[in-house]
Amino acid sequence: MEVVTHLKAIAEPTRLRILNLILARGPEMCVCDLVSVLKLPQSTISRHLMTLRHLGLLSTRRDGLWINYSLARGQRAVPTGSFLALIGACCSSETICKDDLKRYDKLIKENAIVRCQKTTIRRQTSGSRR
């Protein structure tokens, strides 16, 4: 049963937090945004994003060096209405999910959420001068 597979996927706390962030603050986020907010290693975030993508819960869009993740739409997408409502309901009472949203809002306000892009661009510029 496909619904069981999807429920098992969101039963993992990090995946639930990722989906909640994209659902609440989307429409899309890159890995570096999620790393900044969730305070987890990039490899951990990427592994969970890959799982969610393979299940058809997320889709990707390449933007230069960055890959942006959003809720899947179209043929592979999970039925969204009740499933997304379930994610929202699960996270609405969880302190860690509320803290994630507050941290994201703070980083946006401080304009720190784009820090990874500036760092990467700076490294590319420095490397080309050698």
C-alpha positions in Angstrom: 0.0 0.0 0.0 1.5 3.3 -1.2 -0.1 5.3 1.7 1.8 3.1 4.3 5.1 3.8 2.5 4.4 7.6 2.6 3.4 7.5 6.2 6.5 5.6 7.1 8.6 8.2 5.3 7.1 11.1 7.3 7.4 9.2 10.5 11.1 10.0 10.5 11.5 13.2 12.4 14.0 14.9 10.1 11.8 14.2 7.0 8.8 15.5 8.8 10.7 18.7 9.7 11.8 19.1 6.1 8.3 18.7 4.7 6.9 21.1 7.3 9.4 23.8 6.5 8.8 23.5 2.7 5.0 23.4 3.3 4.9 26.3 5.7 7.6 28.6 4.2 8.1 27.3 0.6 7.3 27.2 -2.2 10.9 25.8 -2.4 14.1 25.6 -0.5 17.7 24.6 -1.3 19.8 22.2 0.8 21.8 25.0 2.3 18.6 26.7 3.6 17.6 23.5 5.3 21.1 23.0 6.8 21.0 26.5 8.2 17.6 26.0 9.8 17.7 22.4 10.9 21.3 22.6 12.2 22.1 19.1 10.7 25.0 18.1 8.4 24.4 18.6 4.7 24.9 14.9 4.0 22.0 14.1 6.4 19.7 16.6 4.9 20.6 15.4 1.3 19.9 11.8 2.2 16.5 12.6 3.6 15.7 14.8 0.6 16.6 12.0 -1.8 14.2 9.6 0.1 11.4 12.1 -0.1 12.1 12.8 -3.8 12.1 9.1 -4.7 8.8 8.6 -3.0 7.3 11.4 -5.1 6.8 13.8 -2.2 9.3 16.4 -3.4 10.4 17.6 -6.8 13.6 19.5 -7.8 14.5 22.5 -9.9 18.1 23.3 -10.7 19.2 26.9 -10.4 22.9 27.1 -11.4 24.8 25.3 -8.7 21.9 24.9 -6.4 19.0 22.4 -6.4 15.7 23.7 -5.0 13.2 21.3 -3.5 9.5 21.8 -3.5 6.4 19.8 -2.9 5.8 17.5 -5.9 3.1 18.4 -8.4 1.7 16.5 -11.3 1.6 12.7 -12.0 4.0 11.5 -9.4 2.7 13.7 -6.6 1.0 12.2 -3.6 -2.6 13.3 -3.1 -2.0 16.6 -1.4 -5.1 17.7 0.4 -5.4 15.4 3.4 -1.7 14.3 3.4 -0.4 17.9 3.7 -3.1 18.6 6.3 -1.7 15.6 8.3 1.8 17.0 8.1 0.6 20.4 9.3 -1.4 18.8 12.1 1.5 16.7 13.3 3.9 19.7 13.3 1.6 22.3 14.8 2.0 21.0 18.3 5.6 20.0 18.1 8.1 22.4 19.7 10.9 21.4 17.4 8.8 22.2 14.3 7.8 25.5 15.8 11.4 26.3 16.5 12.4 25.5 13.0 9.9 28.0 11.6 11.0 30.7 14.0 14.7 30.0 13.1 13.8 30.2 9.4 12.0 33.5 9.9 14.9 34.9 11.9 17.4 33.9 9.2 15.2 35.5 6.5 14.9 38.7 8.5 18.7 38.8 9.0 19.2 38.0 5.3 21.4 35.1 6.5 19.5 32.4 4.6 21.5 33.2 1.4 24.9 32.9 3.2 25.8 29.6 1.3 25.3 31.2 -2.1 27.6 34.2 -1.3 30.2 31.8 0.2 30.1 29.6 -2.9 30.3 32.5 -5.3 33.2 34.0 -3.3 35.1 30.7 -3.5 34.6 30.5 -7.2 35.8 34.0 -7.8 38.9 33.4 -5.6 39.7 30.2 -7.4 39.6 31.8 -10.8 42.3 34.3 -9.9 45.0 31.8 -9.2 
